Amino acid sequence: MLFRTMILVGALVASASLSAKVTGEETFSYKLNDGGRLSVANVNGSITVSGGSGDSVEIVAVKEANTQELLDRIEIDISHKADAIVIETDLPDSNGWFNKSGSGLKVTYDITVPAATNLDMVKTVNGKVEVSGVAGKVIAKSVNGKLSLSDLASDASLSTVNGSVRASFARLEGQQKVTAETVNGSVTIRLPENADVEVSADTLNGSINGRDFGLKTDKGFVGSDLNGNIGDGSARLNIDTLNGTIKIRSN
């Protein structure tokens, strides 16, 4: 009985050790010219970018791993110039690529940028991407994670594979071009009532709702599609998903 109790206690201690996490935080601050560019590349972890006042980019990177040794080997590589900042996440191999998640390797970014910043590329593999209050161009991507964006006012390219896309626009008119796509997930786009945009939407397994703007859906034998104009149709909005619904709503 004592022997079995010792085994149980040992198993519990081992389990607690395996589940323990160590974390560390790094902060950075750089000046960025008006209308400058930011790129962020991550592997495991979410990215949040918020537009603010001032002329600096404030970066908070929270690193996480199962051991201190692995945590110390996570590197945040940043190249910066007056008009461009590039952030890259370098995770240790930890016995091969496929063991990175198993080793608890993760970096979460919280970044504040000047509102006029152009987001050349904000991407992660496993995690969500959130953007708010950025008036410049936005390119946002994930593989396994949702995209949530608000108050967009310029060109946007939004894509994920396994996750939803939610985006609202402060303006959509003129020569703006917007694409939103996912494979397994829904897409919801919110537009101002005075938007001027030509809309094209397509889904294979799901419905399309554009009734807020009087847009009609054509349901085929396989899939549904929608094509129509809001206002004079000067801007372009293309929405695609394979497995999910599409909604075009008024703000």
LUMRO-659782 format. One record per residue (C-alpha): x, y, z. Coordinates in steps of 0.05 Angstrom, whole numbers, padded with zeros to 5 digits, always signed. Layout:
N
XYZ;...
//
This chain:
251
+00000+00000+00000;+00058+00047+00018;+00092+00031-00048;+00029+00048-00088;+00021+00113-00050;+00093+00133-00066;+00080+00119-00140;+00018+00162-00138;+00053+00219-00104;+00111+00214-00153;+00063+00216-00212;+00028+00278-00184;+00094+00314-00174;+00116+00297-00245;+00049+00320-00273;+00053+00386-00235;+00125+00395-00260;+00104+00383-00332;+00046+00432-00328;+00086+00488-00296;+00099+00549-00339;+00153+00602-00335;+00142+00670-00365;+00182+00732-00381;+00166+00801-00409;+00206+00845-00455;+00188+00916-00475;+00213+00959-00532;+00200+01029-00557;+00219+01059-00624;+00201+01123-00661;+00164+01114-00727;+00152+01166-00781;+00080+01186-00798;+00052+01133-00845;+00110+01085-00829;+00105+01010-00835;+00102+00954-00783;+00109+00878-00794;+00101+00824-00740;+00114+00750-00750;+00095+00701-00694;+00088+00625-00687;+00050+00608-00624;+00012+00665-00592;-00035+00722-00606;-00019+00791-00633;-00056+00855-00612;-00043+00920-00648;-00076+00985-00626;-00073+01054-00658;-00055+01111-00612;-00029+01181-00610;+00044+01202-00612;+00100+01180-00658;+00127+01117-00624;+00114+01043-00627;+00109+01010-00559;+00119+00934-00558;+00104+00887-00500;+00124+00815-00513;+00105+00763-00461;+00145+00698-00470;+00123+00631-00442;+00155+00562-00439;+00157+00499-00397;+00228+00511-00372;+00272+00571-00357;+00324+00544-00405;+00274+00544-00463;+00247+00612-00442;+00317+00642-00445;+00325+00615-00516;+00264+00651-00543;+00288+00711-00581;+00250+00773-00604;+00287+00799-00665;+00271+00871-00684;+00299+00912-00741;+00279+00985-00740;+00287+01046-00784;+00253+01113-00783;+00199+01089-00832;+00196+01014-00818;+00197+00965-00759;+00200+00890-00768;+00188+00842-00709;+00204+00768-00715;+00196+00712-00665;+00252+00661-00661;+00233+00599-00621;+00284+00546-00602;+00280+00479-00638;+00265+00440-00574;+00278+00372-00607;+00245+00391-00672;+00191+00436-00701;+00133+00392-00681;+00153+00395-00608;+00150+00470-00603;+00077+00471-00580;+00090+00412-00533;+00146+00451-00499;+00098+00507-00483;+00135+00557-00527;+00093+00618-00537;+00099+00694-00547;+00041+00742-00539;+00048+00812-00568;+00012+00876-00547;+00034+00933-00592;+00013+01006-00595;+00028+01044-00659;+00014+01114-00686;-00056+01113-00717;-00031+01126-00788;+00016+01066-00788;+00012+01016-00845;+00011+00943-00822;+00051+00910-00878;+00041+00842-00847;+00015+00819-00780;+00015+00743-00778;+00016+00684-00731;+00008+00609-00740;-00028+00589-00676;-00064+00648-00645;-00112+00705-00657;-00098+00773-00688;-00133+00835-00662;-00126+00905-00693;-00162+00969-00673;-00157+01042-00689;-00106+01036-00746;-00122+01081-00805;-00067+01055-00851;-00065+00993-00895;-00074+00927-00858;-00051+00858-00877;-00069+00806-00823;-00062+00731-00825;-00068+00670-00781;-00071+00595-00794;-00105+00571-00731;-00139+00631-00700;-00191+00684-00710;-00182+00755-00736;-00218+00813-00701;-00209+00883-00729;-00244+00949-00717;-00245+01020-00743;-00207+01004-00807;-00203+01060-00858;-00157+01037-00914;-00140+00976-00957;-00144+00910-00919;-00125+00838-00934;-00151+00791-00880;-00142+00715-00881;-00142+00654-00836;-00152+00580-00846;-00185+00555-00783;-00221+00613-00751;-00271+00669-00761;-00259+00738-00791;-00293+00798-00758;-00279+00867-00785;-00312+00935-00780;-00295+00995-00823;-00298+01069-00806;-00298+01083-00881;-00301+01042-00945;-00301+01084-01008;-00259+01112-01064;-00203+01066-01086;-00202+01022-01024;-00194+00947-01035;-00213+00896-00982;-00208+00820-00982;-00231+00775-00925;-00225+00700-00929;-00223+00637-00887;-00231+00563-00900;-00265+00538-00837;-00302+00596-00804;-00351+00652-00813;-00339+00723-00839;-00375+00784-00812;-00360+00852-00843;-00391+00916-00814;-00394+00978-00858;-00416+01050-00849;-00484+01067-00878;-00452+01115-00928;-00403+01063-00956;-00391+01063-01031;-00368+00993-01049;-00378+00936-01099;-00388+00872-01060;-00372+00801-01082;-00383+00744-01032;-00380+00668-01039;-00388+00608-00993;-00391+00534-01007;-00425+00510-00943;-00463+00567-00909;-00510+00625-00919;-00498+00698-00939;-00535+00756-00908;-00530+00826-00938;-00600+00849-00921;-00577+00910-00882;-00557+00940-00949;-00611+00909-00992;-00562+00859-01023;-00592+00795-01050;-00561+00725-01046;-00562+00674-01102;-00565+00604-01075;-00540+00551-01123;-00543+00476-01123;-00476+00479-01086;-00459+00541-01046;-00484+00613-01046;-00458+00677-01076;-00474+00751-01073;-00456+00807-01121;-00481+00879-01114;-00465+00951-01101;-00472+00994-01039;-00475+01067-01058;-00437+01081-01123;-00394+01018-01116;-00327+01054-01122;-00288+01011-01072;-00280+00935-01075;-00299+00883-01023;-00287+00809-01036;-00307+00757-00984;-00296+00681-00988;-00304+00621-00942;-00312+00547-00955;-00346+00526-00890;-00382+00583-00857;-00432+00639-00861;-00421+00709-00889;-00454+00771-00860;-00449+00842-00886;-00477+00888-00833;-00487+00962-00821;-00446+00993-00764;
//
